[in-house]
Amino acid sequence: MQKRFIRRIMRADLDSPRHLIPHVAGYLRACLSSMAWGMCPTQMIGPALASGELVELVPGTHIDIDLYWQSWRLSIGWLDDFRAMLQQRATEFLD
């Protein structure tokens, strides 16, 4: 996502430094600690933006990311329930 964001803003392919932080909470902590910059879901960073802990690098610019749910055709009770709950919650929070 970050590479797409840079390309969109700068209109150039830049090879910026990259680090792997595999957990979303750790990624957010790295951004809050000024150790990193990155793309985070608005719902996750709203309070930090409002308080000024985080700032938009280019205000008003965003990138939409398609989300996909993949599962087997096999029906498994708890997985079917989880899928239904996930679909319901996603419609409440996502555009």
NORURKA-V403604 format. One record per backbone hydrogen bond with DSSP energy under -0.5 kcal/mol. CO is the residue of the C=O (numbers start at 1). NH is the residue of the N-H. If there is no record, write none. Layout:
# NORURKA-V403604
CO_NH + CO_NH
This chain:
# NORURKA-V403604
1_5 + 2_6 + 3_7 + 4_8 + 5_9 + 6_10 + 7_11 + 12_14 + 14_16 + 19_21 + 23_27 + 24_28 + 25_29 + 26_30 + 27_31 + 28_32 + 29_33 + 30_35 + 30_36 + 31_34 + 38_40 + 41_44 + 41_45 + 42_46 + 45_49 + 46_50 + 47_51 + 48_52 + 48_53 + 48_54 + 49_52 + 58_61 + 68_70 + 74_76 + 76_80 + 77_81 + 78_82 + 79_83 + 80_84 + 81_85 + 82_86 + 83_87 + 84_88 + 85_89 + 86_90 + 87_91 + 88_92 + 89_93 + 90_94
